[in-house]
Amino acid sequence: MIERTAGTILWDGRFNDMSTSADLNKWSWGNQVGNYQYYIHGSGAVTKYVNLATSYKNPADTGSKQGAKITIDSTAKWNSDMWRTELIPQTKAAIASGTVYYHFSIKRSATNVPSATNEHQICFFESHFTELKYGWVNGESGTSNTNLQWMVGGQSKWKVQLDADVWHNVAYEINFGAGQVTFWHSTGADPLNKTAGPFSTSASSNGADWHLGVLRLPRQGNDGTGAEDWYFSGVYIESGALTTSVASAA
């Protein structure tokens, strides 16, 4: 497939405008500055849950200066018993109408490995019309699952083994008008390919309910206190033609 850079960026979440994750603390409901709303996290310092570095990004994404390591642990609780650290786009752009593409790359490392026995909801909307999941999902057979899965309305449409230090590049193609979602994927430096879809779904968003990050559901007997690290890179939303190149626009 020929890779291309073609779309118009509606919202840029690539962390290029931030010196450190402490910049997230500048945002509040009374001072809505920056590219992210930061309120879904534990009671610790921001550096306990979000850290930025050039080593945290997909090296193939030359348009990103740095990536984010997002951490969840037993202190990362917000209004529930779920472990969760999430960032919300701070924007008035039309990211929830027409056809748009939600881009991000995701990986895990061999350190602070995510639990395969707990369900993780990743990069999700409030209505969960599309999202990624990892770990054992309620209703599955067995007791653990090491696959990363793309879900539509709670149904798995694609899966792959989540190995350490493999960057998975993702774009959710969302047609809000037609109520359809399509999944684009590649690994490493490879251009995105259409991998699954389109599927009909109740696509809806108010433009402030997409969660970049991870929510881990509690499960009796499987709620250890060990931290989990998740890495994100190349986060942006575009309209127009899909950018298939992992090297996002400078």
Phi and psi in degrees as a GROMACS rama.xvg file:
@    title "Ramachandran Plot"
@    xaxis  label "Phi"
@    yaxis  label "Psi"
@TYPE xy
-79.1366  125.251  ILE-2
-81.6664  151.667  GLU-3
-148.569  153.311  ARG-4
-118.13  112.74  THR-5
-140.739  -21.6286  ALA-6
-82.8626  177.684  GLY-7
-109.239  121.093  THR-8
-73.4606  120.37  ILE-9
-87.7988  -36.5647  LEU-10
-146.101  132.453  TRP-11
-112.716  110.438  ASP-12
-112.838  29.6276  GLY-13
-82.7878  7.756  ARG-14
66.3834  14.6241  PHE-15
-70.8572  -21.7222  ASN-16
-94.8781  6.24584  ASP-17
-113.606  138.55  MET-18
-78.9795  -50.8289  SER-19
-141.616  173.063  THR-20
-66.4658  -17.6343  SER-21
-59.7811  -22.0369  ALA-22
-61.6722  -22.8655  ASP-23
-62.9688  -27.5812  LEU-24
-69.5394  -13.4761  ASN-25
-69.9487  -22.5659  LYS-26
-81.1724  141.692  TRP-27
-153.766  170.614  SER-28
-63.2612  -28.2997  TRP-29
-91.2721  -7.42628  GLY-30
-144.38  76.1568  ASN-31
-84.6313  79.8172  GLN-32
-112.85  162.705  VAL-33
81.9668  -173.699  GLY-34
-97.2201  -6.00967  ASN-35
-133.913  141.448  TYR-36
-85.3073  130.572  GLN-37
-124.242  96.7022  TYR-38
-143.863  -10.8355  TYR-39
-99.8811  92.9872  ILE-40
-167.396  175.376  HIS-41
-81.9615  -170.743  GLY-42
-87.2829  -3.76754  SER-43
-79.773  178.538  GLY-44
-63.8686  155.923  ALA-45
-57.2844  -34.5267  VAL-46
-70.9961  -9.46471  THR-47
-75.9215  -22.7884  LYS-48
-119.49  -30.5576  TYR-49
-136.715  129.251  VAL-50
-137.7  147.594  ASN-51
-118.481  143.5  LEU-52
-167.235  155.329  ALA-53
-64.6057  -30.3836  THR-54
-72.6874  -10.3563  SER-55
-91.8703  -1.42114  TYR-56
-100.873  162.574  LYS-57
-67.7977  118.633  ASN-58
-57.613  -23.4559  PRO-59
-75.8106  -15.8151  ALA-60
-90.1646  89.7271  ASP-61
-73.0419  -13.4841  THR-62
-81.1343  -14.0234  GLY-63
-101.691  131.159  SER-64
-81.6599  -28.3233  LYS-65
-157.087  165.856  GLN-66
-121.676  -178.205  GLY-67
-121.192  137.24  ALA-68
-101.867  115.816  LYS-69
-106.456  126.061  ILE-70
-114.154  137.82  THR-71
-123.18  144.096  ILE-72
-154.985  -170.382  ASP-73
-67.7987  -12.891  SER-74
-92.7436  -11.658  THR-75
-86.3376  67.1115  ALA-76
-121.546  136.944  LYS-77
-137.857  107.836  TRP-78
58.1635  26.564  ASN-79
-173.206  -177.744  SER-80
-94.6485  4.36531  ASP-81
-76.1287  144.586  MET-82
-84.047  125.811  TRP-83
-158.252  136.3  ARG-84
-136.612  117.531  THR-85
-142.695  146.344  GLU-86
-117.28  141.568  LEU-87
-115.535  135.208  ILE-88
-57.8135  132.247  PRO-89
-101.877  99.4424  GLN-90
-163.658  154.299  THR-91
-108.218  7.03065  LYS-92
-67.7186  160.716  ALA-93
-82.6014  69.3679  ALA-94
-89.6593  3.01422  ILE-95
-131.253  34.8859  ALA-96
-148.389  155.969  SER-97
65.9351  -150.131  GLY-98
-106.876  123.213  THR-99
-134.926  163.232  VAL-100
-126.946  120.025  TYR-101
-96.1446  110.215  TYR-102
-101.112  141.967  HIS-103
-167.993  157.707  PHE-104
-116.741  146.929  SER-105
-140.548  143.491  ILE-106
-152.825  169.679  LYS-107
-122.094  165.766  ARG-108
-114.747  -173.14  SER-109
-87.7459  1.01722  ALA-110
-110.105  140.996  THR-111
50.676  57.4555  ASN-112
-69.9386  133.47  VAL-113
-61.2346  145.639  PRO-114
-70.0761  128.034  SER-115
-84.1895  -5.57403  ALA-116
-101.219  -0.578428  THR-117
-117.59  142.88  ASN-118
-75.82  129.608  GLU-119
-115.815  130.287  HIS-120
-104.275  125.43  GLN-121
-128.81  133.259  ILE-122
48.5607  60.6674  CYS-123
-114.917  160.993  PHE-124
-97.3769  158.541  PHE-125
-56.3554  -37.8757  GLU-126
-84.6999  -3.50433  SER-127
57.1478  34.7937  HIS-128
-72.1014  -25.6808  PHE-129
-153.191  147.314  THR-130
-175.406  170.486  GLU-131
-101.145  152.478  LEU-132
-135.35  153.527  LYS-133
-141.198  150.44  TYR-134
87.5511  -179.859  GLY-135
-65.0356  127.333  TRP-136
-105.758  135.85  VAL-137
-51.2438  128.95  ASN-138
102.264  -16.4271  GLY-139
-76.3444  157.362  GLU-140
-77.3306  166.005  SER-141
76.942  -168.462  GLY-142
-126.618  -6.41792  THR-143
-149.406  162.066  SER-144
-155.296  121.638  ASN-145
-100.915  19.0322  THR-146
-92.182  144.692  ASN-147
-89.8807  127.752  LEU-148
-124.093  142.317  GLN-149
-97.3225  128.394  TRP-150
-115.919  144.984  MET-151
-128.18  114.949  VAL-152
56.962  34.8097  GLY-153
84.6656  1.15841  GLY-154
-109.319  132.434  GLN-155
-73.2393  128.085  SER-156
-115.815  -10.6011  LYS-157
-164.858  149.08  TRP-158
-154.29  156.886  LYS-159
-154.909  148.976  VAL-160
-63.4787  130.938  GLN-161
-92.9638  88.9904  LEU-162
-85.0072  158.393  ASP-163
-66.739  139.865  ALA-164
62.1061  27.5211  ASP-165
-107.929  117.964  VAL-166
-77.6418  126.679  TRP-167
-106.432  115.694  HIS-168
-93.8945  129.694  ASN-169
-130.914  143.341  VAL-170
-136.163  124.546  ALA-171
-85.8853  115.565  TYR-172
-89.335  115.598  GLU-173
-120.414  120.078  ILE-174
-102.684  95.4561  ASN-175
-66.2074  -33.5602  PHE-176
-68.0988  -42.9376  GLY-177
-89.3787  -11.4042  ALA-178
67.1565  52.526  GLY-179
-135.44  148.742  GLN-180
-132.567  145.149  VAL-181
-134.044  146.151  THR-182
-111.017  126.085  PHE-183
-113.423  141.586  TRP-184
-154.433  150.757  HIS-185
-159.489  177.103  SER-186
-125.843  154.109  THR-187
60.581  -123.54  GLY-188
-99.0582  2.06138  ALA-189
-72.1794  146.093  ASP-190
-68.0789  153.917  PRO-191
-63.4557  141.997  LEU-192
-122.838  145.224  ASN-193
-67.1754  121.069  LYS-194
-112.626  -32.9449  THR-195
-157.736  145.074  ALA-196
102.234  178.933  GLY-197
-79.5153  151.259  PRO-198
-124.028  142.82  PHE-199
-76.6856  139.869  SER-200
-159.201  165.375  THR-201
-85.3603  72.079  SER-202
-70.3782  118.275  ALA-203
-153.52  144.934  SER-204
-162.295  150.093  SER-205
-97.1636  8.67102  ASN-206
83.4385  1.10354  GLY-207
-140.412  33.0451  ALA-208
-136.429  20.4193  ASP-209
-94.3825  128.815  TRP-210
-107.484  109.126  HIS-211
-84.1775  111.894  LEU-212
143.786  -156.255  GLY-213
-138.429  136.508  VAL-214
-120.685  123.415  LEU-215
-109.029  124.552  ARG-216
-79.251  142.656  LEU-217
-69.3322  151.399  PRO-218
-148.846  122.653  ARG-219
-55.7532  128.494  GLN-220
85.591  -1.38332  GLY-221
-131.908  27.4779  ASN-222
-111.489  60.422  ASP-223
-65.9906  172.063  GLY-224
-100.552  1.60359  THR-225
-66.5195  136.194  GLY-226
-69.8013  153.125  ALA-227
-122.398  137.265  GLU-228
-112.384  133.842  ASP-229
-126.757  139.738  TRP-230
-115.24  137.106  TYR-231
-131.544  144.509  PHE-232
-150.11  158.263  SER-233
58.8421  45.5778  GLY-234
-91.6206  117.612  VAL-235
-164.09  164.748  TYR-236
-123.404  132.942  ILE-237
-132.157  162.165  GLU-238
-123.588  176.124  SER-239
84.846  -142.461  GLY-240
-80.4423  143.778  ALA-241
-69.4374  133.672  LEU-242
-81.6891  114.375  THR-243
-92.7946  -16.9475  THR-244
-70.7282  138.614  SER-245
-71.6426  -27.2279  VAL-246
-75.8828  94.0257  ALA-247
-69.1629  161.319  SER-248
-62.8738  139.071  ALA-249
